[in-house]
Amino acid sequence: MCHFYILFSAELDKFYIGHTSHSLSERLRKHLSDHKGFTSKSKDWAIVYSEPYESKSLAYRRELEVKKWKSSLRIQKLIDSAG
């Protein structure tokens, strides 16, 4: 099982959009570990939304689709719609 996911950092007031073929908890652990990259700027990332996919390519396609929105408001509406 693969996942498309959205993380949020309250400290940065930013979203991070990604996909993974690992479990969501393992992927979050990696984002919170010491590394270089966008999510290394904060240690308060939380998974606020996810969608399961049968393949990594489908999850990646969804990631690219949402990234093209370039709209925090639209991303927030997606998260809110999941209730």
Beta strands, then each sheet from edge to edge (+ up, - down):
strand 1: 2-9
strand 2: 14-20
strand 3: 46-53
sheet 1: 2+ 1- 3+
end
